[in-house]
């Protein structure tokens, strides 16, 4: 068997963008259990089959490996807290998350964009997981935008789309480039700057950022949108993403500044200075937020990105 670095392989698997689901069942004594999974796949239309892959590391693994029925709820954007609860919360997960019961008494998550109630078709051990195939006996599909997951981070297509304003004179995108315990910045006579790129009409925000950073010899995983605002005076629309840098060349023209030093730096742009002070404060707890507004004032929203 070929030996791989487990962390590198997990990171490679994580490049594949998926939705996020909560898989639920009941134990033999009727206790509801559930876990967060992105290993969801439709298998067949006739009969209607789907699969998920519970890991053997789950405390509830035996229940899912032997259950006769289970359910899957596909989470909507804005349900990051639900995903996090079923991924890591040690208390009563169902007390913390609104839900209803299907015909077999298995919980379905309220607000999900689709739910599936299933009987177990087969359960096949596969390495450190089990391939659990279910036959769909009932489903709902109220619709909406789904919650996404890639590179160990949640993302929202709705926010991605709103980060670009078609009516703006100029759309600009940049990234807060975290490199270990530092942030990569440009040092100019006017103050520090973050790398910033103009978004052409023909390119998406992430494509623009990826191409721009690659041209500057920066290898980074782009995370969720962190700040979106407009400068009314210039008509410029700014969108900033969080990013984790894995490698940077000396030719990038960027300097690595300790995160704790950010609040005391002079930035060329006042809105960027305020954003970086916020980033420094939020980095201490990993409770990152999303800013939506204009260059001077706006609202802060929970993001659930724990980089």
Beta strands, then each sheet from edge to edge (+ up, - down):
strand 1: 18-19
strand 2: 21-26
strand 3: 32-37
strand 4: 41-45
strand 5: 48-55
strand 6: 69-74
strand 7: 99-101
strand 8: 107-109
strand 9: 114-126
strand 10: 129-140
strand 11: 147-150
strand 12: 153-156
strand 13: 170-179
strand 14: 182-188
strand 15: 191-193
strand 16: 196-198
strand 17: 218-231
strand 18: 236-248
strand 19: 255-258
strand 20: 289-294
strand 21: 298-302
sheet 1: 1+ 11- 12+
sheet 2: 3+ 2- 6+ 9- 10+ 5- 4+
sheet 3: 7+ 8-
sheet 4: 15+ 14- 13+ 16-
sheet 5: 15+ 14- 13+ 18+ 17- 20- 21+
sheet 6: 15+ 14- 19+
end
